[in-house]
Amino acid sequence: MSTLSFEVMWGPGVVGFMVAVALYGVGIGQFIYYARAFPRDSKPIKALVSLVCILDNFHMCSLSAFYWKLLISCHMNTSYDCTVRMPVVLIIGVFLVYLVTFIVQSFYAHRVWIISGRNKYVTAAVFASAALQLAFGSICIELVSRNQTYVTLFSSKFSPLSAVASAVCDALITLSVFYYLRPSTIRRGSYIKQLSNVFVGMGLFSFINAIAMVILFCIQDHTLGAFLTAAPGIILSKTYVNSMLAVLNARKPIRDQQRAHRTVIELPTIPTIRYSAPAC
């Protein structure tokens, strides 16, 4: 890999890192919004959100440490440690991508369980694909930890297999939400429709990102670039964090609209009273 130019090797990763920084900022904003809007959420939900955000912070720290080493400490350095050996912080960062993805997809599996009326087959399919994503990712991490080279990470077949499992899980979640919420949308109006749109939109976003990883893995080479999958891979966990927070925060405007609607209905019509001054 040392014969490749710096741009070909690390250009996609740097682009992905810049996008990840932007999504990280969006995620912080969404977390603050959630904390202010839903202080009375159940403890398990708040604990889950806190856990995901903490892991996302660690992921951002690991990426920052890696690119500091790559762009600053190893600038113009062609040693083995700088060009071939994969640092531990990046291995941790990649594992956090798989872990955060699994946690968020498990959260959606629970939502599908509720929406589908406790359909165990649909829920099991969603959870199984999420577990496969984590399993393939863990195998990839084990191989990388053993060899500690960039080539192992970006050439391992388990990385795209994990992305395929993730895409399948996202597709199942999106289709399940659309299928089971569609009757409620017709009966109950715009509130359920708004929530359904957020679910579907966020699911498509992460689905497209996972599919992009698979496609780039298939076309990457020494001419186009050997590390093309770094771009969507870096932002994958960020898309899931923002997806979960967006779905939770979507309840706020819907709740406000419902309250306003109830207030309008409950308030009696106040007749206009005209007062005429007595004639002198």
C-alpha positions as CSV (number, residue, x, y, z in Angstrom):
1,M,0.0,0.0,0.0
2,S,3.0,2.3,0.3
3,T,3.2,2.7,-3.5
4,L,-0.2,4.4,-3.6
5,S,-0.4,8.2,-3.3
6,F,-1.7,9.7,-0.1
7,E,-4.8,11.1,-1.8
8,V,-5.8,7.7,-3.2
9,M,-5.3,6.0,0.1
10,W,-6.8,8.5,2.5
11,G,-8.9,10.9,0.4
12,P,-12.2,9.0,0.9
13,G,-11.6,8.7,4.6
14,V,-10.9,12.4,5.1
15,V,-14.1,13.3,3.2
16,G,-16.0,10.9,5.3
17,F,-14.5,12.3,8.5
18,M,-15.6,15.9,7.5
19,V,-19.1,14.6,7.0
20,A,-19.0,12.7,10.3
21,V,-18.0,15.9,12.1
22,A,-21.0,17.7,10.7
23,L,-23.3,14.8,11.6
24,Y,-21.8,14.6,15.1
25,G,-22.7,18.3,15.6
26,V,-26.3,17.5,14.5
27,G,-26.4,14.6,16.9
28,I,-25.4,16.8,19.8
29,G,-28.1,19.3,18.9
30,Q,-30.7,16.5,18.7
31,F,-29.6,15.1,22.1
32,I,-30.0,18.5,23.7
33,Y,-33.4,18.9,22.1
34,Y,-34.4,15.4,23.4
35,A,-33.2,16.1,26.9
36,R,-35.3,19.3,27.1
37,A,-38.4,18.0,25.3
38,F,-38.7,14.7,27.0
39,P,-37.5,14.9,30.6
40,R,-40.3,12.4,31.7
41,D,-39.4,9.6,29.2
42,S,-39.0,6.2,30.8
43,K,-35.6,5.4,32.4
44,P,-34.7,2.6,30.0
45,I,-35.2,5.0,27.0
46,K,-33.2,7.7,28.6
47,A,-30.5,5.2,29.5
48,L,-30.4,3.9,25.9
49,V,-30.1,7.4,24.4
50,S,-27.4,8.3,26.9
51,L,-25.5,5.1,26.1
52,V,-25.7,5.6,22.4
53,C,-24.5,9.2,22.7
54,I,-21.6,8.3,25.0
55,L,-20.5,5.6,22.5
56,D,-20.8,8.1,19.7
57,N,-18.6,10.5,21.6
58,F,-15.9,7.8,22.0
59,H,-16.2,7.1,18.3
60,M,-15.6,10.7,17.5
61,C,-12.6,10.8,19.8
62,S,-11.1,7.8,18.2
63,L,-11.6,9.2,14.7
64,S,-10.1,12.5,15.8
65,A,-7.1,10.8,17.4
66,F,-6.5,8.7,14.3
67,Y,-6.6,11.6,11.8
68,W,-4.4,13.7,14.1
69,K,-1.8,10.9,13.8
70,L,-2.4,10.5,10.1
71,L,-2.3,14.2,9.1
72,I,0.0,15.7,11.8
73,S,2.2,13.1,13.6
74,C,2.8,11.0,10.4
75,H,3.0,13.9,8.0
76,M,5.6,13.1,5.3
77,N,6.5,10.0,7.3
78,T,6.6,6.7,5.3
79,S,7.5,4.4,8.1
80,Y,5.7,1.1,8.6
81,D,3.8,2.4,11.6
82,C,2.4,5.4,9.6
83,T,1.6,3.7,6.3
84,V,0.8,0.0,7.1
85,R,0.2,-0.6,10.8
86,M,-3.3,0.2,11.9
87,P,-3.5,2.1,15.3
88,V,-5.5,0.7,18.2
89,V,-7.7,3.9,18.3
90,L,-9.0,3.2,14.8
91,I,-9.7,-0.5,15.6
92,I,-11.8,0.7,18.6
93,G,-13.5,3.3,16.4
94,V,-14.5,0.7,13.8
95,F,-15.8,-1.7,16.5
96,L,-17.9,1.2,17.9
97,V,-19.5,1.6,14.4
98,Y,-20.7,-2.0,14.5
99,L,-21.8,-1.8,18.2
100,V,-23.8,1.5,17.8
101,T,-25.4,0.1,14.7
102,F,-26.5,-3.0,16.5
103,I,-27.9,-1.0,19.5
104,V,-29.9,1.3,17.3
105,Q,-31.3,-1.5,15.2
106,S,-32.3,-3.4,18.3
107,F,-34.1,-0.2,19.4
108,Y,-36.0,-0.3,16.1
109,A,-36.7,-4.0,16.5
110,H,-38.5,-3.2,19.7
111,R,-40.5,-0.5,17.9
112,V,-41.4,-3.0,15.2
113,W,-42.5,-5.4,17.9
114,I,-44.9,-2.8,19.2
115,I,-46.1,-1.5,15.9
116,S,-46.7,-5.0,14.4
117,G,-48.8,-6.0,17.4
118,R,-46.0,-8.2,18.8
119,N,-45.4,-10.1,15.6
120,K,-42.6,-12.4,16.7
121,Y,-41.6,-13.4,13.1
122,V,-41.1,-9.9,11.8
123,T,-39.3,-8.8,15.0
124,A,-37.1,-11.9,15.0
125,A,-36.1,-11.2,11.3
126,V,-35.1,-7.6,12.2
127,F,-33.2,-8.7,15.3
128,A,-31.4,-11.6,13.5
129,S,-30.2,-9.3,10.7
130,A,-29.0,-6.8,13.3
131,A,-27.1,-9.6,15.2
132,L,-25.6,-10.8,11.9
133,Q,-24.3,-7.3,11.3
134,L,-22.6,-7.3,14.6
135,A,-21.3,-10.8,14.2
136,F,-19.7,-10.1,10.8
137,G,-18.3,-6.9,12.1
138,S,-16.8,-8.6,15.2
139,I,-15.1,-11.2,13.0
140,C,-13.7,-8.4,10.9
141,I,-12.4,-6.6,14.0
142,E,-10.8,-9.9,15.2
143,L,-8.9,-10.3,12.0
144,V,-7.8,-6.7,12.0
145,S,-6.7,-7.0,15.7
146,R,-4.6,-10.0,14.8
147,N,-2.9,-8.4,11.7
148,Q,-3.2,-4.7,12.6
149,T,-3.0,-3.6,9.0
150,Y,-5.3,-1.3,6.9
151,V,-5.3,-3.8,4.1
152,T,-7.0,-6.4,6.3
153,L,-9.8,-4.1,7.2
154,F,-10.6,-2.8,3.7
155,S,-10.1,-6.1,1.9
156,S,-11.9,-8.4,4.4
157,K,-15.1,-9.9,3.0
158,F,-16.7,-9.6,6.4
159,S,-16.9,-5.8,6.3
160,P,-19.2,-5.8,3.2
161,L,-21.1,-8.7,4.6
162,S,-21.8,-6.7,7.7
163,A,-23.0,-3.8,5.5
164,V,-25.3,-6.2,3.6
165,A,-26.8,-7.5,6.9
166,S,-27.2,-3.9,8.1
167,A,-29.0,-2.9,4.8
168,V,-31.3,-5.9,5.1
169,C,-32.2,-4.9,8.6
170,D,-32.9,-1.3,7.6
171,A,-35.1,-2.5,4.7
172,L,-37.1,-4.8,7.0
173,I,-37.5,-2.0,9.5
174,T,-38.6,0.5,6.9
175,L,-41.0,-1.9,5.2
176,S,-42.5,-3.1,8.5
177,V,-43.2,0.5,9.7
178,F,-44.7,1.4,6.4
179,Y,-46.9,-1.7,6.3
180,Y,-48.1,-1.6,9.8
181,L,-48.6,2.1,10.2
182,R,-50.4,2.6,6.9
183,P,-53.9,1.6,8.2
184,S,-53.4,3.8,11.2
185,T,-52.4,6.7,8.8
186,I,-55.7,6.3,7.0
187,R,-57.8,6.1,10.2
188,R,-56.1,8.6,12.4
189,G,-54.9,11.2,10.0
190,S,-51.7,13.3,9.8
191,Y,-50.1,12.6,13.2
192,I,-49.3,8.9,12.5
193,K,-48.4,9.9,8.9
194,Q,-45.8,12.3,10.2
195,L,-44.2,9.7,12.5
196,S,-44.3,7.1,9.7
197,N,-42.6,9.6,7.3
198,V,-39.8,10.1,9.8
199,F,-39.3,6.4,10.4
200,V,-39.2,5.6,6.6
201,G,-37.0,8.6,5.8
202,M,-34.4,7.7,8.5
203,G,-34.5,4.1,7.5
204,L,-33.8,4.9,3.8
205,F,-31.0,7.2,4.8
206,S,-29.1,4.5,6.7
207,F,-30.1,1.9,4.1
208,I,-28.6,3.9,1.2
209,N,-25.4,4.5,3.2
210,A,-25.0,0.7,3.9
211,I,-25.6,-0.1,0.2
212,A,-23.0,2.5,-0.8
213,M,-20.4,0.6,1.3
214,V,-21.1,-2.6,-0.5
215,I,-21.0,-1.0,-4.0
216,L,-17.7,0.8,-3.2
217,F,-16.2,-2.3,-1.8
218,C,-16.9,-4.1,-5.2
219,I,-15.5,-1.3,-7.4
220,Q,-12.5,-0.2,-5.3
221,D,-9.0,-1.0,-6.6
222,H,-5.5,0.5,-6.8
223,T,-6.6,2.9,-9.5
224,L,-9.9,4.3,-8.1
225,G,-8.7,3.9,-4.6
226,A,-8.2,1.0,-2.2
227,F,-10.1,2.6,0.7
228,L,-13.2,3.9,-0.9
229,T,-15.4,2.2,1.8
230,A,-13.9,4.5,4.4
231,A,-16.2,7.4,3.4
232,P,-19.6,5.7,4.1
233,G,-18.1,3.5,6.8
234,I,-17.0,6.4,9.0
235,I,-20.4,8.1,8.9
236,L,-22.5,4.9,9.3
237,S,-22.8,5.0,13.1
238,K,-23.6,8.8,12.9
239,T,-26.5,8.1,10.6
240,Y,-27.9,5.6,13.1
241,V,-27.5,7.9,16.1
242,N,-29.2,10.8,14.3
243,S,-31.9,8.4,13.0
244,M,-32.8,7.2,16.5
245,L,-32.8,10.7,17.9
246,A,-34.9,12.1,15.0
247,V,-37.5,9.4,15.5
248,L,-37.7,10.1,19.3
249,N,-37.8,13.9,18.7
250,A,-40.5,13.6,16.1
251,R,-42.9,13.1,18.9
252,K,-42.5,16.7,20.1
253,P,-44.2,18.5,17.2
254,I,-46.8,15.8,17.0
255,R,-47.6,16.1,20.7
256,D,-47.8,19.8,20.5
257,Q,-50.2,19.6,17.5
258,Q,-52.4,17.1,19.4
259,R,-52.5,19.4,22.5
260,A,-53.4,22.4,20.4
261,H,-56.1,20.4,18.6
262,R,-57.6,19.3,21.9
263,T,-57.5,22.8,23.2
264,V,-59.4,24.1,20.2
265,I,-62.0,21.4,20.6
266,E,-62.4,21.8,24.4
267,L,-62.7,25.6,24.4
268,P,-66.3,26.7,24.0
269,T,-67.1,29.2,21.4
270,I,-67.1,32.7,23.0
271,P,-69.9,34.8,21.4
272,T,-69.0,38.4,20.5
273,I,-70.6,40.8,22.9
274,R,-71.3,44.2,21.6
275,Y,-71.7,46.9,24.1
276,S,-73.6,50.0,23.2
277,A,-73.4,53.0,25.4
278,P,-76.7,54.3,26.8
279,A,-78.0,57.4,25.1
280,C,-77.8,60.6,27.1
